[in-house]
Amino acid sequence: MSSMPQGTETKVELKFFRPEYEKALFEDYQVSAEQEKHTALPVRAIQLCREDRDRHAIVIVADRKPVGFFVLHRGDRIRSITDSPRAMLVRSLSVNLPEQGKGYAKRAMTMLPKFVSDYFPDMNEIVLVVNSGNEAALRLYQQAGFEDRGHRKEGPVGTQVLLHYRMNRK
C-alpha cells in the first residue's frame, strides 16, 4: 500500500466530458442506494446532455482519474428553478463511491465559480437544488460559498432547498 508524501495534495480539476472518461463513468461508477434517489448516474445524465445543448457534462478529475461528475445546465428549461436568464444550474452531482469522503465534491464546488467564469462568461449566478434532509450536502455547498436565501419547493423525495452562488460580475 502506498501513501502520499506529507504535504502532497491531490490535483483536482474540472473537465468537460470526453469519450476517454466513459469507462470510468459508465462501467466503473457507483453511488449508494440512498444517493441514487437524489441524483442521476453519469450514464443517464450524459445521455440527456447529448440531447440538450444547454446541458454540459463536467467530470471531477483527481490526479488524472475521473472521480466525480455533475451537469451544468442553462437556458429556458431551468426557469422552474430560477428566473435569472444568466444562471447556471448544477445538477446530478455525485462522486464515485470508492472516492467518497476525500473532499473531491467540496473542492469541485469551490473551483466551480472560476470554471463557470472561464467557460461561460455570460453567467452571473450558479444555483443548485438539494433535498432539505441531506444535511451533509447542504453543509458542503454552504462551505463552498453557496447561500440559502430561504427558497423552498417540493420535489420527488420531499422539500428541496435552492442554493445560490452570486458571481462577481460588473
N, C-alpha and C positions, 0 to 999 in steps of 0.2 A: 504494500500500500504506500503510495507516495503522498507527500503533503507539500503544500506550497510553502516556500521560504517565508519567514517573517517579513512583513512589510510589502509583500507582493499582493496586489489586488487584481482580481479577475477583470479583464477588459470586457465591458458590456457595451454593445452597440445596438442601435435600431436600424433595421434594413428593410427595404421593400422586398416582398416575397419574390423569390426566384425559383425556377424549377429544381435547382440543386438542393433546396430545402425540403422537397416533397417527402422523401423517405422519413426524415426526422419528424415531420409534422403530420404525415398521413398514417404511416405504419407504426412508428415507434412512440407515438404521443398518447398520453393518457392523463385523465384527471379523476378525482374521486367521484363516486356516485352522487354525493351531495353537490359537488361543484358542477356536475353535468346538468343539474336542474337550473343552474343560473347562467350558463354560458354555452355558446356553440363551439363544438370542436373545430379545429382548423380546417379539416377536410370539407365540412359544410360551409363554414364562413368563407373560405376561398372560392368555393363554387358561386356563392352569392356575389362576391367581388367580381368574378368573371362576367356576371350577368348585369352588373350595375357599375358604370364607370365612375360613380361618385363614391364608391367604396374602395378603400385601399388596404390591402393586406400587409401588415407590418410584423416582422419577425424580431424577437428579442434574441440576440446572439451573444453568447458568453464564450470568450476565447475561441471564436470562430465556429462555435457549435450552437445550433438553434435550441433554445431552452424555453421559449415562450412565444406568445402570439397575441395579436389583437388587430382590430379593424378600425381605421379612421374613416368616418362616413360624413359626408357633407351634402348639401343640396336640399331640395324641396321635401324629400322623403323623411327628413328628421324634424319637420315642423311640428309634429305631435309632441316633441320633447322640448324644443326651443323655437322661439320666434325669430331669433337672430339669423339673418341670412349669411353672416360671417362666422358662424360657429361650426366647430368640428366635433363630432360625437365619437367618443371612444366606446367600442363595443367588443364583446366576445374576448375579453382579456383572460388569459389563462397562462399558467406555467406548467410544463410537463411535470407530472407527479414526482419522479425521482429528483427533480431540480428544485422542488418547492422548499421554502424555508431558508433560502440562501440570499434573499434580498433582491432577486432579479426584478420582480414586479415593481418594487419601490424605486429601484434605480431607473427602470424604464420610464416610470411616470415622472420622475424628477427630470429626466432627459427630454421628455416629450415636448415641452414648450419650445425649446430650441429647434427640435426636429420639425415641428409644425411651422415655426417661423421661417426655417430654411427652405422647406419644400412647398409650403402653402402660405406665401406671404400675405395673401388677402384675408386670411382668417385672423380674428381678433379675440376669439374665445374658444376654450376647449370645454366640453361638457361630457358628463357620463351619468349613468343611472346605476344605482346599486341597491340591492334589497336592504331594507332597514334592519333586518335581523343579522346581516352579515357584518358584524362589528369589526372583524379583522380587516376586511376590505375598506370599510369606512375610515378606519384609523390610517391605513396605508395611504389612501387618497388624500386625506387631510394632511398627513405628514409631508406629502409631495406638493402641497400648496393649493389643493382644491378646497373650495369653500362651500359650506352648506348654507344656502340662503333661505331655507325653510320650504322649498318647493317639494311637494309630495304628489304621487299618483299611485293608483292601484295597478299592480302588474299581475302576471300569471301566478306568482307564488307569494303574493302579499304586497304590502306597502313598499314603494320604491322611493328612494331619495335622489334628487337631482343635484349633482355637484358641479361647480363652475370653477374654471381657471381663467382669469382675465389676462389676456396677453398685453404686454406693454407696447401699445401702438400709439402713434401720434395722430 
